[in-house]
Amino acid sequence: MRWENLTQLKSYSKLKEAARVDVPAVMSGESGAERVKGYDIPMGGGLEFNYAARPVSEEILDILQELSDEQELGAKYEALYNGERVNTGENRMVLHQLCRGQLGNDVFDGNVNKREFFVEQQRRVAEFAGKVHGGEILNEKGEKFTTVVQIGIGGSDLGPRALYLSLENWAKVNDKLKMKAQFISNVDPDDATAVLYNVDIEHALFIIVSKSGTTLETLTNESFVKDALKKAGLDPSKHMLAVTSETSPLAGNPEYLDSFYMDDYIGGRYSSSSSVGGAVLSLAFGPEVFEEIMAGAAEEDVIAKNTDIRKNPDLLDALIGVYERNILGYPVTAVLPYSQALSRFPAHLQQLDMESNGKSVNRFGEPIDYKTGPVIFGEPGTNGQHSFYQLLHQGTDIIPLQFVGFRNSQMGNDVIIEDSTSQQKLSANVAAQIVAFACGKADENPNKCFAGSRSSSIIVGDQLTPKSLGALLAHFENKVMFQGFTWNINSFDQEGVQLGKVLAKKVLSKNTDGALTEYSKLLGIF
């Protein structure tokens, strides 16, 4: 298996020479209608990926297939799920898909079968959640816990928080909300204080999430919460559990009701499928709902094995993104979910994509001379339409757009105003925006002229459910993976987050000089 830089590939040179697509032309009239019907791929969880408004032709798609074959993207995915150490920076396997199902061979770490390890942790989490819901595990007063609070930062917060908010309203109307969930992540004391003000602390169960058991922000917030529990006359050990590695100081510690385990083979931003997401989501919704999320993700992981890019939405989305980034020069991608439930999903994708593929050296540590991961941002529609869409429509940069939409709302409550429901109005806005971005509009008044040619795709389904949410999660994880393989970078380490942590520790130990000292004084540290 070869690992080569993008610019070394013959298909990359062909891609540069390929004729560009006139998006307004191919998306107008009957040709546009046929294109929308033809450029559509089924996904897991009942979703579908439609890429009609992306700037690709059959010629470009053929070259992208050549690129995928030349860069051996299917074989590299297979190597990953079969346990090869594709995380070269840390010499680790990458196993988040293995939390969701067995895609290939048994994967061992020493004598430990890793699939069996993950299944065992899920079983233990499910058993614990069942005891909490059934009243076997109670607070000090013998009363049931009503709220679960996750304390973690980065991937220990963003993914699980996004998934919880995505299903909170669905759970309410489907009688699946077992416990309300809250999250504490920022070391800013106002974050923890605000959460503690809004929960009944006597009936709150706190999950401390830290793989190493040494994460400064998380341990600081844990101490903050322990202090609040003690002031309320409560024993913290009766209100806390840990999600950590088996070798951390939190593991098997009597200060916690129980400890559930993750390992070094699942990076934080990919950890929602592990106990990091499993514990809080199983407590909030019940283990069977978490299993449904995993089932949807597993479906998408299987689809991602297909080496035909026209039948693999994750791979195709990744390759078109590479074309937009490296050939067309688009530096930013907007994620635009037309579902309020997905309000924090773009924030999760910011970390997933930018922490994974924000790299300037290849997997061997050699500098590269081409662009890698784009800047990711987003906001739910229709709010974004009244915010930053002006720049998207008429700004000087073309920003590719990734829409997500559903035919039906989660809660089923709606009203007819002016002959249409709120959900129909929401969906009408999605359709209108895609066509407006693609086709634009000519006008004698330059202020009212829209150039069009704004690339977009949409992932669409009937309703946002646990299964469709799992497929959505896996789609973007796999997209990021395939793009990292294409760029020949390591998508699974994150050295870029370490330097600031090191300097912060120097500040707190008062071991500073120069500008670091002066900024510390400016901020009132000393």
Disulfide bonds with the S-S distance in Angstrom:
none
